[in-house]
Amino acid sequence: MLSSARTFALQPLWILRARNGLRAFATHATTPTSTPASTSLTSGNTVIASASTAVDGPLRPHLNIPVDPNHGLWAFFRRKEVDGKVSHETLEPADIVNDNSGRSWKAVELRRKSFKDLHTLWYVLMRERNLLVTQNEEARRHKIPLEMLATQNKLLRCRKSMARIKYVINERRLAYEKATQAYNKQREADLAGEQKLIQAEQEENVAKAEAMAKAQEAARRKEAGETQTAARLAGAGIFETVGSESSVLRTEDLKNKS
């Protein structure tokens, strides 16, 4: 029973090792490189860690495995070129005299940068942080105290710079939102003013149309009244003419009878 359980427990480890063996070929290339990586850190006269000292050949001469010199994973290691020979260091000792890493970026300096520059600088700092964290992990693996490395101060400067980039971008975001709100308020005020002008113009047009309609109605009524008056006058004149003629005829008849 115990043997079967032990076999079952060891099987995932074998699978894991096989997978790790496959992952070891991630940086393989078709052409070998003549720039082997180097890992070295000295404290006094004691060598803490060292890698292959081969001048030419692949990363692992005993395995004869070619490595792509332009692979992206090399960005996790510090690239140094001495006398035309390129090497990648996985550990950097603290060197106060020759440490030219500079200082963190200030917010005043970052405010002068464009969005593109801030975006580029953010990823440069992120790449540097990844490199420094890789060195810390390598030191932990070799049981090297982090005080012997120059990574802590550099990590702090990177974090400060990235925090200030976020602060500057947040300032721009707040300024943009404030400007947008002011623009929207001004636009609403302008639209309200235009709407009032349009409404006043419409009311004026309606008033003019009503006044014109009333004037036309008054003119029509006046014309109709004049027509009726003329008809009445004409009718009255006809009756008077007929009456006068009848009176004349009566007078003539009376004269004839007499």
Contacts in CASP RR format, 6 or more apart in sequence:
PFRMAT RR
TARGET T0000
AUTHOR 0000-0000-0000
METHOD contacts of the structure
MODEL  1
MLSSARTFALQPLWILRARNGLRAFATHATTPTSTPASTSLTSGNTVIAS
ASTAVDGPLRPHLNIPVDPNHGLWAFFRRKEVDGKVSHETLEPADIVNDN
SGRSWKAVELRRKSFKDLHTLWYVLMRERNLLVTQNEEARRHKIPLEMLA
TQNKLLRCRKSMARIKYVINERRLAYEKATQAYNKQREADLAGEQKLIQA
EQEENVAKAEAMAKAQEAARRKEAGETQTAARLAGAGIFETVGSESSVLR
TEDLKNKS
25 65 0 8 1.000
26 73 0 8 1.000
27 59 0 8 1.000
27 67 0 8 1.000
27 68 0 8 1.000
27 71 0 8 1.000
27 73 0 8 1.000
28 65 0 8 1.000
28 66 0 8 1.000
28 67 0 8 1.000
28 68 0 8 1.000
29 66 0 8 1.000
29 67 0 8 1.000
29 68 0 8 1.000
29 69 0 8 1.000
29 71 0 8 1.000
30 66 0 8 1.000
31 66 0 8 1.000
32 57 0 8 1.000
32 58 0 8 1.000
32 66 0 8 1.000
32 67 0 8 1.000
33 57 0 8 1.000
33 58 0 8 1.000
33 59 0 8 1.000
33 66 0 8 1.000
33 67 0 8 1.000
33 68 0 8 1.000
33 69 0 8 1.000
34 55 0 8 1.000
34 56 0 8 1.000
34 57 0 8 1.000
35 69 0 8 1.000
35 85 0 8 1.000
35 86 0 8 1.000
35 87 0 8 1.000
35 88 0 8 1.000
36 51 0 8 1.000
36 52 0 8 1.000
36 54 0 8 1.000
36 55 0 8 1.000
36 56 0 8 1.000
36 57 0 8 1.000
36 58 0 8 1.000
36 59 0 8 1.000
36 87 0 8 1.000
37 51 0 8 1.000
37 52 0 8 1.000
37 59 0 8 1.000
37 77 0 8 1.000
37 87 0 8 1.000
37 88 0 8 1.000
37 90 0 8 1.000
38 50 0 8 1.000
38 51 0 8 1.000
38 52 0 8 1.000
38 53 0 8 1.000
38 87 0 8 1.000
38 88 0 8 1.000
38 89 0 8 1.000
39 49 0 8 1.000
39 50 0 8 1.000
39 51 0 8 1.000
39 89 0 8 1.000
39 90 0 8 1.000
39 91 0 8 1.000
39 138 0 8 1.000
40 47 0 8 1.000
40 49 0 8 1.000
40 50 0 8 1.000
40 51 0 8 1.000
40 89 0 8 1.000
40 91 0 8 1.000
41 47 0 8 1.000
41 48 0 8 1.000
41 49 0 8 1.000
41 91 0 8 1.000
41 92 0 8 1.000
41 93 0 8 1.000
41 144 0 8 1.000
41 148 0 8 1.000
42 48 0 8 1.000
42 93 0 8 1.000
43 93 0 8 1.000
43 148 0 8 1.000
48 91 0 8 1.000
48 142 0 8 1.000
48 144 0 8 1.000
49 91 0 8 1.000
49 142 0 8 1.000
49 144 0 8 1.000
51 90 0 8 1.000
52 59 0 8 1.000
52 60 0 8 1.000
52 61 0 8 1.000
54 61 0 8 1.000
55 85 0 8 1.000
58 64 0 8 1.000
58 65 0 8 1.000
58 66 0 8 1.000
58 67 0 8 1.000
59 65 0 8 1.000
59 67 0 8 1.000
69 86 0 8 1.000
74 88 0 8 1.000
75 127 0 8 1.000
75 130 0 8 1.000
75 131 0 8 1.000
76 130 0 8 1.000
76 131 0 8 1.000
76 134 0 8 1.000
77 88 0 8 1.000
77 89 0 8 1.000
77 90 0 8 1.000
77 131 0 8 1.000
77 134 0 8 1.000
78 88 0 8 1.000
78 89 0 8 1.000
78 90 0 8 1.000
78 92 0 8 1.000
78 131 0 8 1.000
78 135 0 8 1.000
79 86 0 8 1.000
79 87 0 8 1.000
79 88 0 8 1.000
80 86 0 8 1.000
80 87 0 8 1.000
80 88 0 8 1.000
80 89 0 8 1.000
81 87 0 8 1.000
90 134 0 8 1.000
90 135 0 8 1.000
90 138 0 8 1.000
91 135 0 8 1.000
91 138 0 8 1.000
91 139 0 8 1.000
91 142 0 8 1.000
91 144 0 8 1.000
91 149 0 8 1.000
92 135 0 8 1.000
92 149 0 8 1.000
92 150 0 8 1.000
92 151 0 8 1.000
93 148 0 8 1.000
93 149 0 8 1.000
93 150 0 8 1.000
94 147 0 8 1.000
94 148 0 8 1.000
94 149 0 8 1.000
94 150 0 8 1.000
95 150 0 8 1.000
99 150 0 8 1.000
101 150 0 8 1.000
101 153 0 8 1.000
101 154 0 8 1.000
101 157 0 8 1.000
102 157 0 8 1.000
103 157 0 8 1.000
104 156 0 8 1.000
104 157 0 8 1.000
104 158 0 8 1.000
104 160 0 8 1.000
104 161 0 8 1.000
104 164 0 8 1.000
105 121 0 8 1.000
105 160 0 8 1.000
105 161 0 8 1.000
105 164 0 8 1.000
105 165 0 8 1.000
106 164 0 8 1.000
107 164 0 8 1.000
107 167 0 8 1.000
107 168 0 8 1.000
110 118 0 8 1.000
110 121 0 8 1.000
110 164 0 8 1.000
110 165 0 8 1.000
110 168 0 8 1.000
111 168 0 8 1.000
111 171 0 8 1.000
113 121 0 8 1.000
113 168 0 8 1.000
115 169 0 8 1.000
115 172 0 8 1.000
118 165 0 8 1.000
118 168 0 8 1.000
118 169 0 8 1.000
121 161 0 8 1.000
121 165 0 8 1.000
122 162 0 8 1.000
122 165 0 8 1.000
125 158 0 8 1.000
125 161 0 8 1.000
125 162 0 8 1.000
125 165 0 8 1.000
126 162 0 8 1.000
128 154 0 8 1.000
128 158 0 8 1.000
129 155 0 8 1.000
129 158 0 8 1.000
129 159 0 8 1.000
129 162 0 8 1.000
132 151 0 8 1.000
132 154 0 8 1.000
132 155 0 8 1.000
132 158 0 8 1.000
133 151 0 8 1.000
133 155 0 8 1.000
135 149 0 8 1.000
135 151 0 8 1.000
136 146 0 8 1.000
136 149 0 8 1.000
136 151 0 8 1.000
136 155 0 8 1.000
139 145 0 8 1.000
139 146 0 8 1.000
139 148 0 8 1.000
139 149 0 8 1.000
139 151 0 8 1.000
140 146 0 8 1.000
146 152 0 8 1.000
END
